[in-house]
Structure formats: structure tokens, C-alpha cells
């Protein structure tokens, strides 16, 4: 496995980009702000999806999981956790955006 520190660069890049974007008042009102936020969230999600393990038959996770009798159940659990953590991350970003918007 790779160290978890590889996740710090995309996360830091997203945070460093979000801070000035939150401080700038974009012209055009809420629709333009929504487009910019949606684009940024899409890029962040795309980067996050690149870090998800491939939980499929024959994949690297399957090779590790196949040493047990319940490999398919473990793969299903890993898929569920990956989707849940990605969704939770998206919700956290959305809530942070709401907090920033209410403070502006």
C-alpha cells in the first residue's frame, strides 16, 4: 500500500483554491457562484474517485480479499464504504460551503 500522505496534496490543493475563491465576490450573483462551486466540487470528486480502490474480481483488492472464504462479502463491504466515504466527503464540502455563504 501507498502511504496516506499522497492524499494530502489534492486535499491541500482543494483547500488552497477554496480559500481565495470564498473570499472573492464573483460578479453575477448566485447562479455564477453555483457554477463555480459545482465545477470545483466536480474536480475535487474526480480527484477523490482516483484514490478509490478497484473492488472488482481480479483487481488488487480482490487479490488481498481472496485469501478469505468470504471474499465477495468483503468486496461488497469495501464498495459500500468507498461510496459512503465519498458521499460523506461531498456532504462535508457542501455544509462548509453553506457555512461560508451564511457568514458572507
N, CA and C atoms as an extended XYZ file, in Angstrom:
312
Properties=species:S:1:pos:R:3:atomname:S:1:resname:S:1:resid:I:1 pbc="F F F"
N         0.768       -1.171        0.000 N   UNK     1
C         0.000        0.000        0.000 CA  UNK     1
C         0.825        1.257        0.000 C   UNK     1
N         0.219        2.246       -0.555 N   UNK     2
C         0.837        3.570       -0.590 CA  UNK     2
C         0.534        4.292        0.710 C   UNK     2
N         1.393        5.224        1.089 N   UNK     3
C         1.125        5.979        2.314 CA  UNK     3
C        -0.081        6.906        2.133 C   UNK     3
N        -0.746        7.171        3.221 N   UNK     4
C        -1.926        8.042        3.189 CA  UNK     4
C        -1.539        9.476        2.844 C   UNK     4
N        -0.278        9.822        3.026 N   UNK     5
C         0.168       11.189        2.769 CA  UNK     5
C        -0.038       11.615        1.314 C   UNK     5
N        -0.204       10.660        0.377 N   UNK     6
C        -0.470       11.042       -1.010 CA  UNK     6
C        -1.803       11.761       -1.147 C   UNK     6
N        -2.681       11.593       -0.198 N   UNK     7
C        -3.971       12.287       -0.234 CA  UNK     7
C        -3.847       13.742        0.188 C   UNK     7
N        -2.756       14.096        0.854 N   UNK     8
C        -2.609       15.453        1.361 CA  UNK     8
C        -2.473       16.480        0.242 C   UNK     8
N        -1.773       16.147       -0.828 N   UNK     9
C        -1.571       17.109       -1.908 CA  UNK     9
C        -2.883       17.516       -2.577 C   UNK     9
N        -3.737       16.570       -3.020 N   UNK    10
C        -5.006       17.010       -3.607 CA  UNK    10
C        -5.902       17.734       -2.600 C   UNK    10
N        -5.896       17.275       -1.349 N   UNK    11
C        -6.720       17.937       -0.332 CA  UNK    11
C        -6.217       19.351       -0.076 C   UNK    11
N        -4.900       19.508        0.022 N   UNK    12
C        -4.330       20.841        0.242 CA  UNK    12
C        -4.597       21.740       -0.957 C   UNK    12
N        -4.489       21.170       -2.162 N   UNK    13
C        -4.776       21.953       -3.362 CA  UNK    13
C        -6.215       22.434       -3.388 C   UNK    13
N        -7.130       21.555       -3.010 N   UNK    14
C        -8.536       21.952       -2.947 CA  UNK    14
C        -8.774       23.035       -1.915 C   UNK    14
N        -8.159       22.884       -0.741 N   UNK    15
C        -8.310       23.885        0.318 CA  UNK    15
C        -7.695       25.217       -0.051 C   UNK    15
N        -6.498       25.174       -0.625 N   UNK    16
C        -5.813       26.416       -1.012 CA  UNK    16
C        -6.598       27.136       -2.103 C   UNK    16
N        -7.226       26.398       -2.981 N   UNK    17
C        -8.044       27.008       -4.024 CA  UNK    17
C        -9.350       27.548       -3.456 C   UNK    17
N        -9.916       26.862       -2.478 N   UNK    18
C       -11.213       27.261       -1.928 CA  UNK    18
C       -11.134       28.542       -1.109 C   UNK    18
N       -10.027       28.760       -0.412 N   UNK    19
C        -9.924       29.938        0.459 CA  UNK    19
C       -10.035       31.235       -0.338 C   UNK    19
N        -9.202       31.464       -1.371 N   UNK    20
C        -9.381       32.717       -2.118 CA  UNK    20
C       -10.714       32.782       -2.854 C   UNK    20
N       -11.202       31.631       -3.324 N   UNK    21
C       -12.491       31.631       -4.022 CA  UNK    21
C       -13.613       32.054       -3.088 C   UNK    21
N       -13.519       31.676       -1.815 N   UNK    22
C       -14.547       32.063       -0.849 CA  UNK    22
C       -14.441       33.539       -0.490 C   UNK    22
N       -13.242       34.092       -0.560 N   UNK    23
C       -13.045       35.491       -0.193 CA  UNK    23
C       -13.402       36.448       -1.325 C   UNK    23
N       -13.390       35.972       -2.557 N   UNK    24
C       -13.712       36.821       -3.696 CA  UNK    24
C       -15.216       36.865       -3.916 C   UNK    24
N       -15.701       38.034       -4.201 N   UNK    25
C       -17.115       38.175       -4.555 CA  UNK    25
C       -17.208       38.153       -6.078 C   UNK    25
N       -17.652       37.050       -6.626 N   UNK    26
C       -17.763       36.928       -8.070 CA  UNK    26
C       -18.956       37.727       -8.573 C   UNK    26
N       -18.784       38.426       -9.699 N   UNK    27
C       -19.930       39.153      -10.252 CA  UNK    27
C       -20.950       38.165      -10.816 C   UNK    27
N       -22.182       38.574      -10.852 N   UNK    28
C       -23.201       37.734      -11.454 CA  UNK    28
C       -24.126       37.066      -10.462 C   UNK    28
N       -23.832       37.147       -9.196 N   UNK    29
C       -24.739       36.618       -8.190 CA  UNK    29
C       -24.667       35.119       -8.007 C   UNK    29
N       -25.727       34.604       -7.442 N   UNK    30
C       -25.775       33.197       -7.047 CA  UNK    30
C       -25.639       32.199       -8.195 C   UNK    30
N       -26.243       32.419       -9.360 N   UNK    31
C       -26.075       31.412      -10.425 CA  UNK    31
C       -24.608       31.197      -10.822 C   UNK    31
N       -23.842       32.276      -10.957 N   UNK    32
C       -22.431       32.135      -11.320 CA  UNK    32
C       -21.648       31.472      -10.190 C   UNK    32
N       -21.941       31.862       -8.949 N   UNK    33
C       -21.283       31.219       -7.804 CA  UNK    33
C       -21.594       29.726       -7.765 C   UNK    33
N       -22.818       29.352       -8.097 N   UNK    34
C       -23.193       27.936       -8.108 CA  UNK    34
C       -22.427       27.181       -9.187 C   UNK    34
N       -22.239       27.803      -10.350 N   UNK    35
C       -21.481       27.159      -11.427 CA  UNK    35
C       -20.031       26.959      -11.004 C   UNK    35
N       -19.431       27.988      -10.412 N   UNK    36
C       -18.032       27.890       -9.968 CA  UNK    36
C       -17.903       26.822       -8.888 C   UNK    36
N       -18.815       26.826       -7.913 N   UNK    37
C       -18.757       25.827       -6.846 CA  UNK    37
C       -18.975       24.424       -7.402 C   UNK    37
N       -19.923       24.274       -8.312 N   UNK    38
C       -20.173       22.963       -8.911 CA  UNK    38
C       -18.972       22.448       -9.678 C   UNK    38
N       -18.301       23.339      -10.405 N   UNK    39
C       -17.097       22.937      -11.135 CA  UNK    39
C       -16.005       22.498      -10.166 C   UNK    39
N       -15.795       23.286       -9.110 N   UNK    40
C       -14.764       22.946       -8.122 CA  UNK    40
C       -15.086       21.629       -7.422 C   UNK    40
N       -16.343       21.435       -7.069 N   UNK    41
C       -16.736       20.188       -6.407 CA  UNK    41
C       -16.557       19.001       -7.347 C   UNK    41
N       -16.852       19.187       -8.622 N   UNK    42
C       -16.664       18.118       -9.599 CA  UNK    42
C       -15.207       17.727       -9.755 C   UNK    42
N       -14.319       18.731       -9.791 N   UNK    43
C       -12.883       18.442       -9.880 CA  UNK    43
C       -12.427       17.702       -8.635 C   UNK    43
N       -12.877       18.171       -7.465 N   UNK    44
C       -12.490       17.522       -6.210 CA  UNK    44
C       -12.981       16.074       -6.186 C   UNK    44
N       -14.214       15.840       -6.604 N   UNK    45
C       -14.763       14.486       -6.618 CA  UNK    45
C       -14.003       13.600       -7.602 C   UNK    45
N       -13.635       14.165       -8.752 N   UNK    46
C       -12.874       13.394       -9.735 CA  UNK    46
C       -11.532       12.948       -9.156 C   UNK    46
N       -10.846       13.860       -8.469 N   UNK    47
C        -9.567       13.509       -7.841 CA  UNK    47
C        -9.794       12.461       -6.753 C   UNK    47
N       -10.835       12.632       -5.956 N   UNK    48
C       -11.117       11.675       -4.882 CA  UNK    48
C       -11.430       10.293       -5.445 C   UNK    48
N       -12.158       10.238       -6.555 N   UNK    49
C       -12.511        8.949       -7.157 CA  UNK    49
C       -11.271        8.207       -7.653 C   UNK    49
N       -10.231        8.954       -8.034 N   UNK    50
C        -8.994        8.307       -8.481 CA  UNK    50
C        -8.325        7.529       -7.360 C   UNK    50
N        -8.619        7.885       -6.114 N   UNK    51
C        -7.999        7.216       -4.983 CA  UNK    51
C        -8.820        6.035       -4.468 C   UNK    51
N       -10.033        5.843       -5.001 N   UNK    52
C       -10.850        4.715       -4.561 CA  UNK    52
C       -10.245        3.413       -5.069 C   UNK    52
N       -10.243        2.392       -4.246 N   UNK    53
C        -9.716        1.106       -4.723 CA  UNK    53
C       -10.676        0.473       -5.724 C   UNK    53
N       -10.141       -0.311       -6.608 N   UNK    54
C       -10.970       -1.042       -7.574 CA  UNK    54
C       -11.394       -2.353       -6.925 C   UNK    54
N       -12.620       -2.374       -6.440 N   UNK    55
C       -13.143       -3.536       -5.706 CA  UNK    55
C       -13.886       -4.455       -6.665 C   UNK    55
N       -13.169       -5.103       -7.547 N   UNK    56
C       -13.795       -5.983       -8.523 CA  UNK    56
C       -13.033       -7.295       -8.583 C   UNK    56
N       -13.651       -8.272       -9.185 N   UNK    57
C       -12.984       -9.564       -9.329 CA  UNK    57
C       -11.730       -9.387      -10.181 C   UNK    57
N       -10.629       -9.886       -9.685 N   UNK    58
C        -9.369       -9.780      -10.401 CA  UNK    58
C        -8.591       -8.519      -10.100 C   UNK    58
N        -9.186       -7.571       -9.373 N   UNK    59
C        -8.497       -6.336       -9.024 CA  UNK    59
C        -7.537       -6.548       -7.865 C   UNK    59
N        -6.809       -5.484       -7.562 N   UNK    60
C        -5.811       -5.591       -6.491 CA  UNK    60
C        -6.438       -5.851       -5.128 C   UNK    60
N        -7.607       -5.273       -4.877 N   UNK    61
C        -8.277       -5.515       -3.601 CA  UNK    61
C        -8.773       -6.955       -3.540 C   UNK    61
N        -9.242       -7.482       -4.674 N   UNK    62
C        -9.722       -8.869       -4.711 CA  UNK    62
C        -8.596       -9.846       -4.381 C   UNK    62
N        -7.399       -9.559       -4.870 N   UNK    63
C        -6.264      -10.443       -4.589 CA  UNK    63
C        -6.009      -10.546       -3.094 C   UNK    63
N        -6.139       -9.427       -2.392 N   UNK    64
C        -5.947       -9.433       -0.942 CA  UNK    64
C        -7.134      -10.094       -0.256 C   UNK    64
N        -8.347       -9.784       -0.738 N   UNK    65
C        -9.554      -10.307       -0.096 CA  UNK    65
C        -9.747      -11.796       -0.359 C   UNK    65
N        -9.175      -12.315       -1.442 N   UNK    66
C        -9.443      -13.697       -1.814 CA  UNK    66
C        -8.752      -14.714       -0.910 C   UNK    66
N        -7.965      -14.254        0.037 N   UNK    67
C        -7.343      -15.200        0.964 CA  UNK    67
C        -8.349      -15.694        1.993 C   UNK    67
N        -9.519      -15.066        2.052 N   UNK    68
C       -10.555      -15.495        2.992 CA  UNK    68
C       -11.701      -16.141        2.222 C   UNK    68
N       -12.521      -16.871        2.942 N   UNK    69
C       -13.658      -17.549        2.319 CA  UNK    69
C       -14.777      -16.590        1.925 C   UNK    69
N       -14.854      -15.459        2.597 N   UNK    70
C       -15.939      -14.510        2.326 CA  UNK    70
C       -15.443      -13.318        1.504 C   UNK    70
N       -14.687      -13.583        0.446 N   UNK    71
C       -14.092      -12.521       -0.370 CA  UNK    71
C       -15.162      -11.633       -1.010 C   UNK    71
N       -16.244      -12.228       -1.532 N   UNK    72
C       -17.285      -11.428       -2.182 CA  UNK    72
C       -17.973      -10.511       -1.177 C   UNK    72
N       -18.242      -11.000        0.009 N   UNK    73
C       -18.862      -10.161        1.040 CA  UNK    73
C       -17.931       -9.019        1.426 C   UNK    73
N       -16.641       -9.304        1.518 N   UNK    74
C       -15.671       -8.262        1.860 CA  UNK    74
C       -15.592       -7.215        0.758 C   UNK    74
N       -15.601       -7.648       -0.502 N   UNK    75
C       -15.585       -6.691       -1.607 CA  UNK    75
C       -16.830       -5.811       -1.591 C   UNK    75
N       -17.990       -6.398       -1.316 N   UNK    76
C       -19.222       -5.611       -1.221 CA  UNK    76
C       -19.127       -4.583       -0.105 C   UNK    76
N       -18.581       -4.994        1.031 N   UNK    77
C       -18.425       -4.064        2.154 CA  UNK    77
C       -17.457       -2.940        1.797 C   UNK    77
N       -16.369       -3.269        1.116 N   UNK    78
C       -15.401       -2.246        0.719 CA  UNK    78
C       -16.008       -1.273       -0.283 C   UNK    78
N       -16.818       -1.777       -1.220 N   UNK    79
C       -17.501       -0.892       -2.170 CA  UNK    79
C       -18.435        0.058       -1.433 C   UNK    79
N       -19.184       -0.483       -0.497 N   UNK    80
C       -20.124        0.339        0.266 CA  UNK    80
C       -19.391        1.410        1.053 C   UNK    80
N       -18.297        1.037        1.689 N   UNK    81
C       -17.517        2.018        2.452 CA  UNK    81
C       -16.929        3.094        1.542 C   UNK    81
N       -16.454        2.710        0.365 N   UNK    82
C       -15.872        3.684       -0.556 CA  UNK    82
C       -16.920        4.695       -1.007 C   UNK    82
N       -18.102        4.212       -1.364 N   UNK    83
C       -19.174        5.112       -1.792 CA  UNK    83
C       -19.631        5.984       -0.629 C   UNK    83
N       -19.757        5.409        0.558 N   UNK    84
C       -20.195        6.172        1.730 CA  UNK    84
C       -19.187        7.255        2.089 C   UNK    84
N       -17.898        6.935        2.057 N   UNK    85
C       -16.903        7.943        2.424 CA  UNK    85
C       -16.840        9.054        1.382 C   UNK    85
N       -17.011        8.714        0.102 N   UNK    86
C       -17.032        9.741       -0.937 CA  UNK    86
C       -18.259       10.630       -0.777 C   UNK    86
N       -19.410       10.035       -0.505 N   UNK    87
C       -20.637       10.810       -0.298 CA  UNK    87
C       -20.525       11.696        0.928 C   UNK    87
N       -19.987       11.148        2.009 N   UNK    88
C       -19.812       11.937        3.227 CA  UNK    88
C       -18.885       13.117        2.970 C   UNK    88
N       -17.819       12.887        2.221 N   UNK    89
C       -16.912       13.985        1.874 CA  UNK    89
C       -17.618       15.074        1.091 C   UNK    89
N       -18.468       14.684        0.141 N   UNK    90
C       -19.232       15.665       -0.621 CA  UNK    90
C       -20.191       16.454        0.253 C   UNK    90
N       -20.815       15.787        1.201 N   UNK    91
C       -21.731       16.465        2.127 CA  UNK    91
C       -20.968       17.441        3.009 C   UNK    91
N       -19.792       17.039        3.486 N   UNK    92
C       -18.975       17.926        4.321 CA  UNK    92
C       -18.583       19.176        3.541 C   UNK    92
N       -18.188       19.008        2.271 N   UNK    93
C       -17.834       20.162        1.444 CA  UNK    93
C       -19.050       21.060        1.251 C   UNK    93
N       -20.219       20.476        1.020 N   UNK    94
C       -21.431       21.267        0.831 CA  UNK    94
C       -21.790       22.039        2.098 C   UNK    94
N       -21.706       21.392        3.257 N   UNK    95
C       -22.005       22.066        4.528 CA  UNK    95
C       -21.009       23.196        4.775 C   UNK    95
N       -19.729       22.954        4.467 N   UNK    96
C       -18.728       24.014        4.623 CA  UNK    96
C       -19.063       25.197        3.719 C   UNK    96
N       -19.525       24.913        2.513 N   UNK    97
C       -19.917       25.985        1.606 CA  UNK    97
C       -21.102       26.762        2.172 C   UNK    97
N       -22.082       26.055        2.746 N   UNK    98
C       -23.229       26.734        3.355 CA  UNK    98
C       -22.792       27.643        4.497 C   UNK    98
N       -21.845       27.165        5.313 N   UNK    99
C       -21.337       27.970        6.430 CA  UNK    99
C       -20.650       29.223        5.905 C   UNK    99
N       -19.841       29.063        4.866 N   UNK   100
C       -19.148       30.216        4.285 CA  UNK   100
C       -20.151       31.194        3.699 C   UNK   100
N       -21.178       30.685        3.024 N   UNK   101
C       -22.190       31.551        2.420 CA  UNK   101
C       -22.993       32.308        3.471 C   UNK   101
N       -23.303       31.656        4.576 N   UNK   102
C       -24.101       32.331        5.604 CA  UNK   102
C       -23.280       33.381        6.338 C   UNK   102
N       -21.963       33.228        6.344 N   UNK   103
C       -21.098       34.206        7.002 CA  UNK   103
C       -20.762       35.386        6.115 C   UNK   103
N       -21.020       35.273        4.811 N   UNK   104
C       -20.637       36.337        3.874 CA  UNK   104
C       -21.634       37.454        3.847 C   UNK   104
